[in-house]
């Protein structure tokens, strides 16, 4: 059966597009907020942090709910109908994005950071459901392919959302208005897709939810350590997201502060990485031939190591061949004066080391996926 037949499956395509809209909206919102932070970098003094510190703080604030509430979210996924829970989460997203509109229209970054935390909480609730519902709706011989498509969709949504959020917020005075309309519209669209997801009965409806997230998290980690396959799967997916998060976090500083590039360079780097991860995820499903197996994991790990290491050497080669010397004073002046970065994309691509670097990013993404 063709891999793409999944998109004709009424049990799969609504979930795929619901997840796509969620990841898309997360990144439109996050990068619009980052763009707002950068545009106001000369005036910021929130919690005693400059723009760089604030960007790092924002990233941590979005991830914090995953640590705090994942154990509770997992219990909800066991206790309640997963399709109904997804619809509840999407309604919550509409409410959160409606709150975000106030922040964008008033350029209130402190308020938007609070909304970012709520968005992270919403994503935390959605996380366990989107994967645990797949085995209930998808045959085991197509499960690996379904996971691959969901992962591919996630990273394509990250790419498009990042580009859209970055560009729209820069549309002079209308940027915040356009962003506000976009994030609410995307949230509503995600809810409409979720309405098409078939019901999925809860495996443990009698479960009593424990809201002591510290004790519950400790209990789940302790239990997973006694289940070798489960524990290794947790380590594997955690390592994947750790690598992905680190890479996606350093791409913008790498383009801006090491190569002295502009938005176009950052988008190119992000595109190479996220498209690579998406293609790698789908390729995994194809190579597995419908079987659930871990034999591709070592291959992925080897590729990560090889191309991850070569990324370092290609960066050194680029800065040497183009004689790029990061100048902190110039960067600070650029921030305050909103000047154009000195390294154009065409100049960056004038050496073959740059293509080696882009290939490393792409293949790093392939093997990560």
N, C-alpha and C positions, 0 to 999 in steps of 0.2 A: 504493500500500500504506500502511496506517495506520502512524503513527509508533509507536503503542503495540504493534504487532505484534512489535516487537523483544523484548518481555517474554515472548513465546511461543516465541522462538527459543532452542533448547537450547544454542546457542553463545554467546548474549549474557547471558541472565539470571543464570547462575551467576557470571560475571565481575562483573556489576553488583552483586550482593549481597555477593560477596567484598570488592569495593572499598568498598562501603557500610560493612560491618562494620569494615574496617580504619580508615577515616576516623573512624568513630563511636568506636572504642576509643581511637584517638590522643587525641581531645578529651575523652573521659571521664577518661582518665588525666591529661592535662595540666591540666585545670581542677580536678580533685580535688586535684592537687598544689598548684596556685595557691591554692585554698581553704585547704589546710593551712598554706601559708605565711602567708596573711592572718590565720588564726586564731591563729597563734603569733608575730605580728609584734612583740609586745612583748619576746619572749625571743630573737629571732633575731640571730645574729651569725656567719653562715657566710661565710667568705672575706672578712670585713670589710665585708659588705653588709647593708643594711637590707632590708625586705620589697620595696620598689620595685625596688631594684637586683637583688635575687634573682629577681624575676619576669622582668626584662629578661634576666638571665643565663640563666634557664631557657629562654626563647624562643630565644636564640642557641644554646644547647647542643643543642636539638632540631634546629635547622637545620644545624648544623655538619657532621653526617655527609653531608648532601646535597652539600656542597662537597667533602668529602674522598673520598667513595666513589662518586659518580654515574658517573664514567668507568668504574670497575670494574664497577658494576652493569649498565651498558650492554653491556659485553663479555659478561657472563654471559647477558644476554638474547639475544645473537647466537649464543652457543656451545651453550646447553642448551635442551632442550624447555621452552617457556615455561609450559605448564600444570604440569609437574613442578616447575619453579622456583618457581611461585606457591605450590604446596603446601608446598615446603620453607620458604618465607618465612613461611607461616602457622603452621607448626610452631614456627619460631623465635619468632614472636609469642606463642604459648602459653607457651613457656619464659620469655620476658622478663616477661610478665604474672604468671607464677608467682613470679618474683623480686620483682616489685613488691608482692606481697601482704605479704612480710616487712617492707618499708618502711612500708606503710600501718598495719600492725598495731603497729609499734613507733614510729610517727611520726618516723622517721629521715629527715629531709629531705635530708641529704648523700647518703645511700644512694639515695634516690629520684631525685636528680639524675643519678646514674650510670645508673640504669635508664632515665631519660628519654633519655639519649644512645644507649643500646641500642635504644630504640624508634625514635629517629630513623634509626639505621642500618638497622633493619628496613624502615622506610618508604622509605628510599633504594633498597634492593634491589627493592622492589615497584614503584617508580615507572616505570622504563623498560619493564617487562614489561606492565603493565596497558594501556599505550597501543599498544605494538608488536604485541601479540597481536590487537588489534581488526582490522587489515587482513587477517589470516590467517583470521579467522572470519566477518567481516561483508562483504557486498557493497559495492563502492565507492559505489553509489547510496544506501546507507543509513549510510555511515561518518560523515558529519557529524552525523546524528541520533543515532547511537550515542555519539559523543563528547559531544554535548550532554547526553544522559541520564546518562552517567557523571559529567560535571561537576556536573549538577544533584544527583545522588545524593550526591556528595562534600560539597557545601555544606549540604544538608539534614542529612547525618550530622554535619557540624561543628556545626550549630545544636543538634540534639538532644543530641549528646554534651556540648556546652558547658553546656547547661541541666542535664542529668542529673548531670554531674560536679560542678557548682557546688552543686546542691541536696543530693545524697546525702552529700557529705562534711560537711555541716552538721547531719546527723542525730545530734546529741549523741554519745554513746559508741558507738553502733552504726554510725555513718557509715563509718568505715574498714573494718568488716567487710562492709557492704553493697557498698562500692566494690570491695573485693577479690574478692568473689563475681562482681560484674558484669563486671569486666575479663577475668577468666579465662573466664567463660561466653561473652562476646562473641568472644573469640579462638577458642574451640573452634567456635562457630557459623560463623565465617569460614572455618575449615579445612574444615568439613563442606560448605559451599558450594563451596569450591575443588575438592573431590573430583569435582564434577559438570562441571568445565571440560574440554572435549575436548582431547586432545593437540594440540600445535602444534609441528611439527618446526623445529629450529633452522636459521636461514639460513646460518650459517657454523660448522658443527660442528668444523671443523679449526682454528679460531681459537686462537692461543696467548695466554692472558690475561696482560696486563702489570699488575703490582701497584704499579708506580711511578705513584701517582695524580697527582703533580705533572706529570711528563712526559706522561702520557697525557691529562690535562686540557688542557695546553697544545697538544698535537698535535691534539686534537679541535676546539678553538676555532680553531686556525690553519686546519685543513681546512675548517671551516664557513664561514670568511670567503671562501673561494674558490667557495662555492656560494650564490649570492645568495638563492634561495628558502629554503634551509635556514637561512641566517644570519638572515634577516628573521623567520622563524618562531620561532627561538630568542629573538630580541629581543622579539618580541610576547608569547610565553608567559612570559618572564622578567618583562616589565613588568606583565603581568596579575597574577602572583603577588606581585610587589613591592607593587603597589597594594593587592591584597587583604590581604596580611600587615600592611601599615601600618594599613589601616583597621580590621581586626579587633583589632589591638594597641591602638589608641587609643580604641576604643569604651568599654572599661571605665573608663579614667581620665577620659574625657570625661563619662560618666554620674556617676561618683563625685566627681571633684574640681572639675569645672566646673559641673555642674548639681546637685551635692550629692544625687544620687539613690541608690537602693538597688538590690538585685539585680533587682527587677522592671523597673526602667528599663533596666538593662544588657541584660536578655534581650530587651526590646522593640526596642532599637536593633539588636541582633545579628540578630533575626528579620527585620527590615525589609531588612537588607543581604544576608543569606544567601539568603532566599527570592527576593529580586530577582536575585541572581547565578544561582540555579538556573533561574528562569523565563527569564532572558536567554539562558542556554545552550541550553535547549530551543527557544526562539523562533528562535535562530540556525539550528538544524537545519531548522525549518519554512520559514523564509524562503529558505534555500539551495536548497530543492526537490531535495535529494539531490545537488546539485552541490558539488564542492570548489572554493570560490572565496574570494578575499580581499576582495570588494567591500563586505562588511559591516564590515570592520575600521575604515575611516575614520569610519563612522557611529558605531561604538562609541566611538572616540577623541573625537569631538566631544561626545557625550553625557557622557563622563567629565569633560571639561573644564568644560562648562556647569554640570552639577549638582555637581561637585566644588567649583567656585568658589562656587556658591550656598550650599553647606553652611557655608562660613565666615560669610557674611552672615546666614544664618538663626540661627547660634549667637549672633552678636552681638545680633540682635534679641530672641532669647529671654532672654538674661541681662539685657538692658535692660528688657524689658516685665515680667519677673517679679522684677526687682531682686535677682537672685541674685549674691551676692558670695562667691566661694570663700574660705574662711577656713582657712589651713594649720593653725592652732592647734586649730580645731574638728575637722579631719580627724584630726589626731594623737590628740586625745582620744577620737574615735570608735573609732580603731583599738585603743587600749588598754582602753577601757571597754566595747567592743562595743555602743555605743549605736546608736539608729536615726537614719539620716540625716534632715535637716530637710526635704528636698524630697520630697513624696509624688508618686506618679505622677499622681494626679488633679489636683494643683496644677500640675504640669508641663504637663498637657494642657489647662489652662484658657485658653491663648492660641492663636490661629490660627498664630502663628509656629512653634509646636511641631509642628503638622501639616505645615507647610511643610518643616520639618527632616526629619520622618519620610518625607515624599514624596521629598525629595532623596536620603535614604539608599536608598530603594527603587529610584528611577530610576538612581541611581549604580550600584547592583547590577545592574539590568537591562542597562545599556550596558556594564558590565564583562563580564558573561556573554556 
